Amino acid sequence: MIRPSGPGDWPALWAVLEPMFRAGETFPHDLEIGSEAARQAW
């Protein structure tokens, strides 16, 4: 079952998303974006 993510899920989501943000090939954000800024954007 897929459920909506909650605030406590962010660390696990960031672990998956961070490499994609850093690669600069998928998301149009600063490659040095921090976890909190990425969470706000996500």
N, CA, C and O atoms as a printed pandas DataFrame, in Angstrom:
     atom_number atom_name residue_name chain_id  residue_number  x_coord  y_coord  z_coord
0              1         N          MET        A               1    0.845   -1.177    0.000
1              2        CA          MET        A               1    0.000    0.000    0.000
2              3         C          MET        A               1    0.892    1.242    0.000
3              4         O          MET        A               1    1.860    1.319    0.756
4              5         N          ILE        A               2    0.568    2.182   -0.826
5              6        CA          ILE        A               2    1.297    3.448   -0.878
6              7         C          ILE        A               2    0.531    4.453   -0.030
7              8         O          ILE        A               2   -0.691    4.562   -0.129
8              9         N          ARG        A               3    1.254    5.177    0.794
9             10        CA          ARG        A               3    0.617    6.166    1.650
10            11         C          ARG        A               3    1.287    7.513    1.429
11            12         O          ARG        A               3    2.423    7.565    0.957
12            13         N          PRO        A               4    0.612    8.595    1.760
13            14        CA          PRO        A               4    1.250    9.913    1.668
14            15         C          PRO        A               4    2.446    9.970    2.625
15            16         O          PRO        A               4    2.428    9.366    3.698
16            17         N          SER        A               5    3.451   10.686    2.229
17            18        CA          SER        A               5    4.600   10.829    3.129
18            19         C          SER        A               5    4.279   11.867    4.192
19            20         O          SER        A               5    3.469   12.769    3.979
20            21         N          GLY        A               6    4.922   11.722    5.327
21            22        CA          GLY        A               6    4.770   12.652    6.434
22            23         C          GLY        A               6    6.112   13.269    6.774
23            24         O          GLY        A               6    7.136   12.868    6.220
24            25         N          PRO        A               7    6.123   14.238    7.679
25            26        CA          PRO        A               7    7.367   14.911    8.053
26            27         C          PRO        A               7    8.468   13.946    8.507
27            28         O          PRO        A               7    9.645   14.187    8.241
28            29         N          GLY        A               8    8.103   12.877    9.176
29            30        CA          GLY        A               8    9.092   11.924    9.655
30            31         C          GLY        A               8    9.709   11.083    8.557
31            32         O          GLY        A               8   10.702   10.391    8.787
32            33         N          ASP        A               9    9.136   11.135    7.374
33            34        CA          ASP        A               9    9.658   10.366    6.246
34            35         C          ASP        A               9   10.766   11.092    5.493
35            36         O          ASP        A               9   11.464   10.481    4.684
36            37         N          TRP        A              10   10.938   12.389    5.748
37            38        CA          TRP        A              10   11.882   13.163    4.957
38            39         C          TRP        A              10   13.306   12.604    4.972
39            40         O          TRP        A              10   13.907   12.536    3.900
40            41         N          PRO        A              11   13.884   12.203    6.090
41            42        CA          PRO        A              11   15.260   11.693    6.045
42            43         C          PRO        A              11   15.434   10.533    5.049
43            44         O          PRO        A              11   16.437   10.475    4.337
44            45         N          ALA        A              12   14.480    9.628    5.002
45            46        CA          ALA        A              12   14.572    8.510    4.059
46            47         C          ALA        A              12   14.367    8.989    2.620
47            48         O          ALA        A              12   15.047    8.527    1.704
48            49         N          LEU        A              13   13.435    9.911    2.431
49            50        CA          LEU        A              13   13.226   10.452    1.083
50            51         C          LEU        A              13   14.462   11.205    0.604
51            52         O          LEU        A              13   14.866   11.066   -0.551
52            53         N          TRP        A              14   15.057   11.995    1.478
53            54        CA          TRP        A              14   16.239   12.771    1.107
54            55         C          TRP        A              14   17.397   11.847    0.751
55            56         O          TRP        A              14   18.174   12.152   -0.153
56            57         N          ALA        A              15   17.519   10.740    1.440
57            58        CA          ALA        A              15   18.583    9.772    1.127
58            59         C          ALA        A              15   18.441    9.253   -0.301
59            60         O          ALA        A              15   19.441    8.977   -0.963
60            61         N          VAL        A              16   17.214    9.121   -0.774
61            62        CA          VAL        A              16   16.971    8.659   -2.149
62            63         C          VAL        A              16   17.103    9.819   -3.140
63            64         O          VAL        A              16   17.670    9.654   -4.220
64            65         N          LEU        A              17   16.581   10.983   -2.774
65            66        CA          LEU        A              17   16.554   12.117   -3.690
66            67         C          LEU        A              17   17.889   12.863   -3.806
67            68         O          LEU        A              17   18.205   13.397   -4.869
68            69         N          GLU        A              18   18.657   12.905   -2.746
69            70        CA          GLU        A              18   19.875   13.715   -2.746
70            71         C          GLU        A              18   20.804   13.396   -3.918
71            72         O          GLU        A              18   21.264   14.325   -4.582
72            73         N          PRO        A              19   21.099   12.125   -4.200
73            74        CA          PRO        A              19   21.987   11.863   -5.338
74            75         C          PRO        A              19   21.434   12.404   -6.668
75            76         O          PRO        A              19   22.201   12.826   -7.533
76            77         N          MET        A              20   20.122   12.390   -6.824
77            78        CA          MET        A              20   19.529   12.921   -8.056
78            79         C          MET        A              20   19.633   14.440   -8.113
79            80         O          MET        A              20   19.917   15.005   -9.168
80            81         N          PHE        A              21   19.401   15.107   -6.973
81            82        CA          PHE        A              21   19.560   16.561   -6.924
82            83         C          PHE        A              21   21.015   16.920   -7.219
83            84         O          PHE        A              21   21.275   17.850   -7.981
84            85         N          ARG        A              22   21.955   16.207   -6.635
85            86        CA          ARG        A              22   23.380   16.509   -6.799
86            87         C          ARG        A              22   23.872   16.253   -8.221
87            88         O          ARG        A              22   24.777   16.942   -8.692
88            89         N          ALA        A              23   23.293   15.279   -8.908
89            90        CA          ALA        A              23   23.725   14.962  -10.272
90            91         C          ALA        A              23   23.385   16.092  -11.238
91            92         O          ALA        A              23   24.053   16.264  -12.258
92            93         N          GLY        A              24   22.350   16.858  -10.918
93            94        CA          GLY        A              24   21.993   17.989  -11.758
94            95         C          GLY        A              24   21.374   17.599  -13.090
95            96         O          GLY        A              24   21.328   18.419  -14.007
96            97         N          GLU        A              25   20.907   16.390  -13.215
97            98        CA          GLU        A              25   20.347   15.926  -14.480
98            99         C          GLU        A              25   18.822   15.859  -14.471
99           100         O          GLU        A              25   18.205   15.724  -15.528
100          101         N          THR        A              26   18.214   15.950  -13.306
101          102        CA          THR        A              26   16.770   15.751  -13.215
102          103         C          THR        A              26   16.043   16.973  -12.676
103          104         O          THR        A              26   15.061   17.418  -13.270
104          105         N          PHE        A              27   16.503   17.514  -11.576
105          106        CA          PHE        A              27   15.826   18.624  -10.931
106          107         C          PHE        A              27   16.578   19.923  -11.179
107          108         O          PHE        A              27   17.799   19.949  -11.024
108          109         N          PRO        A              28   15.894   21.010  -11.561
109          110        CA          PRO        A              28   16.561   22.283  -11.860
110          111         C          PRO        A              28   16.835   23.112  -10.605
111          112         O          PRO        A              28   16.343   24.232  -10.466
112          113         N          HIS        A              29   17.626   22.545   -9.697
113          114        CA          HIS        A              29   17.959   23.237   -8.455
114          115         C          HIS        A              29   19.474   23.344   -8.336
115          116         O          HIS        A              29   20.224   22.637   -9.009
116          117         N          ASP        A              30   19.897   24.245   -7.466
117          118        CA          ASP        A              30   21.309   24.397   -7.160
118          119         C          ASP        A              30   21.876   23.044   -6.739
119          120         O          ASP        A              30   21.280   22.359   -5.909
120          121         N          LEU        A              31   23.000   22.657   -7.292
121          122        CA          LEU        A              31   23.597   21.362   -6.959
122          123         C          LEU        A              31   24.011   21.270   -5.497
123          124         O          LEU        A              31   24.191   20.171   -4.971
124          125         N          GLU        A              32   24.162   22.398   -4.846
125          126        CA          GLU        A              32   24.562   22.422   -3.432
126          127         C          GLU        A              32   23.353   22.579   -2.513
127          128         O          GLU        A              32   23.516   22.907   -1.338
128          129         N          ILE        A              33   22.155   22.353   -3.021
129          130        CA          ILE        A              33   20.942   22.517   -2.219
130          131         C          ILE        A              33   21.029   21.666   -0.948
131          132         O          ILE        A              33   21.490   20.525   -0.981
132          133         N          GLY        A              34   20.591   22.223    0.136
133          134        CA          GLY        A              34   20.596   21.509    1.401
134          135         C          GLY        A              34   19.298   20.745    1.613
135          136         O          GLY        A              34   18.328   20.926    0.878
136          137         N          SER        A              35   19.295   19.913    2.598
137          138        CA          SER        A              35   18.138   19.083    2.892
138          139         C          SER        A              35   16.875   19.907    3.126
139          140         O          SER        A              35   15.819   19.588    2.580
140          141         N          GLU        A              36   16.974   20.960    3.930
141          142        CA          GLU        A              36   15.788   21.757    4.252
142          143         C          GLU        A              36   15.251   22.487    3.026
143          144         O          GLU        A              36   14.040   22.529    2.813
144          145         N          ALA        A              37   16.128   23.052    2.231
145          146        CA          ALA        A              37   15.683   23.743    1.006
146          147         C          ALA        A              37   15.066   22.747    0.034
147          148         O          ALA        A              37   14.078   23.062   -0.630
148          149         N          ALA        A              38   15.636   21.555   -0.058
149          150        CA          ALA        A              38   15.079   20.528   -0.934
150          151         C          ALA        A              38   13.705   20.080   -0.428
151          152         O          ALA        A              38   12.790   19.847   -1.218
152          153         N          ARG        A              39   13.575   19.963    0.878
153          154        CA          ARG        A              39   12.279   19.567    1.447
154          155         C          ARG        A              39   11.224   20.603    1.104
155          156         O          ARG        A              39   10.102   20.249    0.742
156          157         N          GLN        A              40   11.572   21.881    1.212
157          158        CA          GLN        A              40   10.630   22.960    0.885
158          159         C          GLN        A              40   10.244   22.895   -0.594
159          160         O          GLN        A              40    9.082   23.102   -0.946
160          161         N          ALA        A              41   11.213   22.609   -1.449
161          162        CA          ALA        A              41   10.942   22.531   -2.888
162          163         C          ALA        A              41   10.126   21.296   -3.235
163          164         O          ALA        A              41    9.285   21.327   -4.134
164          165         N          TRP        A              42   10.376   20.221   -2.524
165          166        CA          TRP        A              42    9.701   18.960   -2.831
166          167         C          TRP        A              42    8.250   19.045   -2.452
167          168         O          TRP        A              42    7.507   18.080   -2.633
